[in-house]
């Protein structure tokens, strides 16, 4: 059987580089989920696993098998902000599978902040600026390897959730900042 690859996958090394940033983005909004479901550790575990993968302490195959755990946890959230925070963690844990999920982690984190602060128009842009400020040179280089949002159908940057609304806006702003053309 021929294995289908996507430019959104990236090398294992680049995925590990991006997993560290994705974990940072998701961890910042983790309290939005945990305040609603304090006894559910699935989302915190997803962030910890993303960080462990990013540091070389786990294997991609192990993480790929567990990547949907935080997606399921999002259903336990009692608000859209809590659910978006869980999805940020799910995206971060999925970076082991496909590097483009790092952009999903960042976008869902900004969405969570936006939903949690509906009367603070500067909250989402401030969160995005914080995320961009955390990027290292090597993380920026890895992000530049990804195709522009909507140009490759084989992955999270293709047709789907990341291509509309605030998620798309955030992904496009990140890609513009790092120089994806």
RARASUL-V580815 format. One record per residue. PHI is phi in radians with two decimals (999 if undefined). OMEGA is omega in whole degrees, 0 to 359 (none if undefined). Layout:
((PHI	OMEGA) (PHI	OMEGA))
//
This chain:
((999	180) (-1.41	181) (-1.51	179) (-1.58	178) (-2.02	180) (-2.34	175) (-1.14	179) (-1.46	182) (-1.26	184) (1.27	178) (-1.27	177) (-1.02	180) (-1.08	179) (-1.18	177) (-1.13	179) (-1.13	178) (-1.05	182) (-1.32	179) (-1.08	180) (-1.11	179) (-1.22	180) (-1.06	179) (-1.11	177) (-1.05	181) (-1.07	182) (-1.21	182) (-1.08	181) (-1.10	182) (-1.81	179) (-0.88	180) (-1.03	179) (-1.13	175) (-1.44	187) (-1.14	178) (-1.17	180) (-1.50	184) (-2.34	188) (-1.11	182) (-1.65	181) (-1.77	184) (-1.68	183) (-1.10	183) (-1.29	176) (-1.06	178) (-1.11	179) (-1.09	178) (-1.15	179) (-1.11	178) (-1.18	176) (-1.07	179) (-1.13	179) (-1.09	177) (-1.09	179) (-1.06	180) (-1.56	180) (1.50	183) (-1.62	175) (-2.60	182) (-1.74	180) (-0.98	182) (-1.03	179) (-1.13	182) (-1.23	180) (-1.05	180) (-1.12	186) (-1.80	191) (-1.15	183) (-1.62	182) (-1.04	181) (-1.23	176) (-1.07	179) (-1.13	180) (-1.13	180) (-0.99	178) (-1.16	179) (-1.47	180) (-1.13	180) (-1.80	178) (-2.49	176) (-1.05	179) (-1.15	178) (-1.12	178) (-1.14	179) (-1.14	177) (-1.11	177) (-1.12	179) (-1.20	175) (-1.07	178) (-1.16	178) (-1.08	179) (-1.12	179) (-1.07	181) (-1.23	179) (-1.47	178) (-1.06	177) (-1.05	179) (-1.47	184) (-2.65	184) (-1.00	182) (-1.07	178) (-1.10	176) (-1.06	177) (-1.17	176) (-1.15	178) (-1.06	180) (-1.12	183) (-1.12	179) (-1.16	177) (-1.14	177) (-1.11	178) (-1.06	179) (-1.04	179) (-1.12	179) (-1.07	180) (-1.18	181) (-1.33	184) (-2.28	187) (-1.13	181) (-1.76	178) (-2.09	184) (-1.08	180) (-1.53	185) (-1.11	181) (-1.15	177) (-1.06	178) (-1.14	178) (-1.13	178) (-1.08	179) (-1.08	178) (-1.03	180) (-1.01	181) (-1.12	179) (-1.17	180) (-1.41	184) (-1.11	174) (-1.47	177) (-1.07	181) (-1.25	176) (-1.22	176) (-1.07	179) (-1.09	179) (-1.13	178) (-1.11	179) (-1.18	178) (-1.33	181) (-1.40	177) (-1.28	176) (-1.06	178) (-0.91	176) (1.51	183) (-1.69	182) (-2.37	186) (-1.40	186) (-1.66	177) (2.74	185) (-1.13	179) (-1.56	176) (-1.54	180) (-0.98	180) (2.65	188) (-1.05	184) (-1.34	185) (-1.74	178) (-2.52	176) (1.10	183) (-1.09	180) (-1.07	179) (-1.12	180) (-1.04	180) (-1.13	181) (-1.04	180) (-1.10	179) (-1.16	178) (-1.12	181) (-1.08	178) (-1.13	181) (-1.08	183) (-1.58	175) (1.63	174) (-1.35	182) (-1.98	none))
//
